[in-house]
Amino acid sequence: MGMLTPAKAPAEAVERLQKSAAAALAQSAVRERLQALGTDPVAMPAGPFAQRMKNE
C-alpha cells in the first residue's frame, strides 16, 4: 500500500506528501491502528518506493 501521485507531479508536492505521511506514521496511534488492520507501516522516500513498485 502506498500513496501515488501523477507522474508529472511537482517534486515539491511529492516531498510535502512524503513528509506529511512520515509525520502521520510517527504517531503511535496511527501506527497502532494500521497494525491492527494487518499492515506493517513503513515511511519510504519516493525514489525507493518507485523502485520497489517497479520490482514487484
C-alpha positions in Angstrom: 0.0 0.0 0.0 1.3 3.4 -0.8 0.4 6.9 -1.9 0.7 7.6 -5.6 0.8 10.8 -7.5 0.6 11.6 -11.2 4.0 11.0 -12.9 4.4 14.7 -13.6 3.5 15.9 -10.1 5.9 18.7 -8.9 8.7 17.4 -6.8 7.8 19.9 -4.1 4.3 18.4 -3.8 5.7 14.9 -3.6 8.1 15.9 -0.9 5.3 17.6 1.1 3.1 14.5 0.8 6.0 12.3 1.9 6.8 14.4 4.9 3.1 14.5 5.9 2.8 10.7 5.6 6.0 10.2 7.6 4.7 12.5 10.3 1.5 10.6 10.5 3.3 7.3 10.7 5.4 8.6 13.5 2.3 8.9 15.7 1.8 5.9 17.8 -2.0 5.9 17.5 -1.8 5.9 13.7 0.8 3.1 13.7 -1.2 1.0 16.2 -4.4 1.4 14.1 -2.6 0.4 10.9 -1.0 -2.6 12.6 -4.4 -3.6 14.0 -5.6 -3.7 10.3 -2.8 -6.1 9.5 -0.3 -3.7 7.9 3.3 -3.0 8.7 3.6 0.8 8.3 6.9 2.0 6.9 7.7 5.5 5.7 9.7 5.2 2.5 11.0 8.1 0.3 9.5 8.4 -3.2 12.6 7.1 -5.1 12.9 3.8 -3.2 9.2 3.3 -3.2 9.1 3.8 -7.0 11.9 1.2 -7.4 10.1 -1.2 -5.2 6.9 -0.8 -7.2 8.8 -1.5 -10.4 10.5 -4.6 -8.9 7.2 -6.0 -7.8 
